[in-house]
Amino acid sequence: MSATPDGGTNRGSPRAVADAPSKNWVDRYAPDALKPYLRLARADRPIGVWLLLWPCWWSLALAAIQASEAFPDWRNLALFALGAVVMRAAGCTYNDIVDRDYDARVERTRLRPIPSGQIKVRQAQLFMLALCLVGLLVLLQFNTYTIMLGTSSLAIIALYPFMKRITDWPQAVLGLVFSWGALMGWAAVFGELTWQPLLLYAGTAAWTIGYDTIYAHQDKEDDQLLGLGSTALKFGDATRTWLWLFYGLALAGFLASGLAAGAGIVFAAGMVATAAHLAWQIMTLDINDAENCLARFRSNRELGAIVFVSFIADALAAALL
């Protein structure tokens, strides 16, 4: 058995997905009839949900600071959580439909549901449509401005899978897509955008470029053989230098957005912890070790929690003092 980039193993099973973690809940507990669809939705790899959700929750927490509230509205937190799960699944399905010919030529991805024949393209399209309809129902729970803002992201989402065919910077486009929640949370509270969420969005986009560059180092050999672009290939041995730049911009965006919203010393202390975590990622990264890259990539779930707690703790402290 060979190790896979997502921490699992390739067991040679006609149904196993090579890049899923071993002993994930889908493989262990899901009914056989649902497994291909759950794998298509990446339900066996929840890290993507967290990376999509954190910017939404950060934005809600930033809005709480601006509004002098102790905590974001629970309803909004729940709606964005549901939206992140559904739209991440829809996005992964769309990507697999677009990339099915490439996936069939790569050992790591050839057993995914579409290239392996477990799900037909038409079935995947219908599945994606159903997910999008659920996402639309979630979006319609917000104010008109937020609905329009969410809808406007669809063009970038549609373009993203094609970017690696024409540019070495697909991670930059992913940054625009995965950071959209940094705008949405604020809009859901205030019905408008101001400098605070825009600064958060810029920082989040830089953070996304950084962590996805780390992730892309796992696939750089396959990408090179297929003629696909990535920042991992572009940066090469200079990746650490570039990560200092992008993670520095991320930290600056987080800090500037919080201070612009009125955050204080508690938030600043949280940003010190954020800086330490980002520095740890860079200093311990081995771009030639797939497991090392995966662990640093996944650690951004904890990074997201640090930033969120920094916002929340500051809002709570301000409300109590």
N, C-alpha and C positions, 0 to 999 in steps of 0.2 A: 504494500500500500504506500502511496506517495502522498506527502503532505501537500495541502492546498493553501492558496493565499488567504482564504477566510478561516483558516484554522481547522479545517476538517480533513477528511481523507477520501481518496478516490477508491472506492471499494469495488469498482467494476460492475456495480449493479446497473441494469438498464434504466432504473428509475432514480438512482442517486444523482444529486447535483454536486459536481466536484468542488465547487467553491463555497459550499455551505459548511458551517461548523458541525463537528461531529456531535451526536446526541442532541441535536436541536429538536424542539417540540413537534415540528411538522413531521419529521421522519419517525419520531417515536409514537406519537399519539393521534395524528390526523387520519381520518378515513382515507383509504387508498384512492377513492374517486376524487377527493378534494386536493390531494397532495400536489398534482401538477399545477393547479391554479394557485395554491398557496406558495409554491416555489416560484411561479411566475411573478407573483406579487412580492417576492422576497420576504415573506412572513417568517422564513427560517433565518433571516439575517436582519434583526431589528435596528441595527446601528443607524441605518439610513433614516429611519423615522425620527430618531433623536436629533440627528443633524438637521433635519428639516423643521422639527418642532422647536428647538431651542431659540432660534431667532424670533419666532412668534411670541414665545413666552418672555423673552428679553424685552421685546417691544411693549408688551402689556405691563411688565414691571417698570419699565422706563416711564410709561404713561402714568403709572401709580405715583411715582415720585413727583412728576410734574403736577399732578392733581392733588398732591398732599394726602394721598390715601395710604393706608397701612398695607393693603394687599390688593392685587388685581381681582377683578370679578371672576368668581368661580365658573360661571356659565361660559365666559369667554375662554378661560383656560381649557375647559372641557371641549368646546367647539373646535378650538385650534388643534387639540390633541386628536380628535376624530378626523379632522380635515387632513392632518399630517399623515395619519395612517392610510387613509383612502387615496390621497393624491400621490403619495409616494408609491403605492401599489400601481396606480394608473400610469405614473411616469415610467416605472420599471417595465411594465407591460408594453408601453409604447416603444421604449428603447429596444426591447427584445424583438419586437416586430420589425423595426428598422434595421437592426443589426443581425438578423437571423442568418444571413449568408456568411458574415464574418464569424459569428459564434460557432457555426458548424465546422470551421476550419481551425479552431483553437481547442487544444486538449482540455483546457480548464473550463470551457463553456459549451462544448459540443453536446453535453448531456442535459443542457437546459431544456425546459419543456417544449419549446418551439423547434429548435434544430434537431432534437431527438425524436420528434414526431408524436410526442405525448399529447400535444395540443396543436390543432391546426390553426393557421393564421386567422381564418374566419372566426373561430372560437375565441381566439385571443382578442380580436377586435371587439367582439360582443362583450367580453369580460371587461375590457377597458372602458367601453361605453357605459356599462352598468356602474363601474367605479366612478366615472365622471359625473354620472347623474346623482350619485350619493354626495359627491363633492359639491355639486351645484346646490343641493338641498342645504348643505351646511353653510355654504356661502350666502345663501338667501336669508339666513338668520341675522345677518349684519346690516348695517346702514347702507344707503345707496352708494356713498363714496367708496366704501370698502368693497362692495360688490363690483363696482367699475374697476377699482384698482386690482382686485383679484383676477378679473377677466382679462385685463391688459397684459398679464404675465403669460398668457397662453402662446403668444407669438414666439417669445424667447424659448419657452418649453418645447415648442414644435421644432425649432431650429437646432436645439442643443445636440441631438444624436448625430447630426451631419457635420458638426464642427471639426471633429477629429479627422475627417476626410480632407479638409481644406486649410486647416491651421494647426500650428503647434501650441495654440492656446485654448483648447477646449475647456480647460479648467477655469479660465476667466469667464466663459459663458455660463458654466455651471455655477460660478460664484454669483452671477446675476440672478440665476434661477433659485438656488437654494437659500439665498438671502432675502427673498421677497417678503418673508414673514416679518422681517425687521421693520417693514413699512406697514404691514397689515394690522399688527396689534395696535399700534398707535392710532391708525385710521379707525379701527373698530371702537376706540374710546372717544376720540375727538372729532371724527368725521372730516379730517383734513390732514395734510402733511406739513411739518415745519422742519427746521434745521435739525432738531434732536433726532428724529428717526432717520433722516438722511445721513447723518453722521454714523449712526448705528449700522445702517445699511452698508455704507462704505467699509466700515471695519469688518462687518460680517463677510462681505464679498472677499476681502483680502484673506481672512481666516479660511474661507472655503478653498481658495486657490492653494493655500499652504497645505491643508490636510489632504486635499485630493492629489496634489503633487506627490506626497508621501505614498498614498495609495497606488498611484499610477506606476511607481517604481516596481511594483510586483509584476506588471504586465509589459514592461518596456521591451523585452525581447520579442514577444508576440506582436506588439504594436509596430516594431521596426520591420519585422518580416512582412507584415500586411500593408506597410506603407501608411500607417496611421500616425497622427501627430499627438504629442502630449508634452506638458511642461517637464515631465520626468526626463524625456529624451532631450528636450531643448536645454535644460539646466545641467543635466549630466552630473559630473563630479562637483560642479559648483552649486548643487542643490542647497547645501547648508547656508551658503551666502544669500541665496534668493529667499530662503525661509526666514532668515533674520529680517529681511526687508518686509516680506508680506506679513509675518507675524507681528513685526513692529508696527506696521500700518494698522493691523487688526486691533492691537492694544490701544493705539492712539485713537482709533474710531470709537472703541468702547468707552474709553476714559472721557473723550470729548463729549460724547452724547450724554453720559451721566452727569457731568459737570454742568452742561448746558441746561439740563432739566432740574438742576438744583440739588444734586446728590452731594453728600458730605464725606466725612472722614471714614465712616464705615465702608462706604463704597470704594474709597481710595485704598483702604486696606485690602479689600477683595481684589482690586486690580493688581496689587503686589503679588498676591497668590496666583492670579491669572498669568502674570508675567513669568513667575517661577515655573509654572507648568509648561508654558510655551517654550521656555528656554530648555527645560528638561527634554522635551520632544526633540529639539534640534540637536542638542549636545550628545544625546544617546542614540541618535538615528544611524542606522547602517543601511545605506541604500541598496546594498547587494545582498541583504538578508531579508527574504520575503516575510518571515515571521516577525522580525523586528519592525519592519514597515507596517505590518498589519496591527501590531500591538500599539504603535504610536498613533496610527490612524484611529483605532478604536478608542484610544484614551481621550479623544475629543468629546466623547459623551460626558466624561467627568469634567472636562474643561467647560463645557456648556453649563453644567450644574454649578460650577464655581462662579461663573459670571451671573447666572440667575440668582443665586443666593446673595451675591454682592448687591444686586439691585434691591432684592426683597428685604434684606437685613437693613439696608439704609432707609428704605421707605418706612419700615416698622419702627426703627429707632427715631426717625423724625416725628412719627405720629405719637410716640410715647413721651417724647421730651417736650 
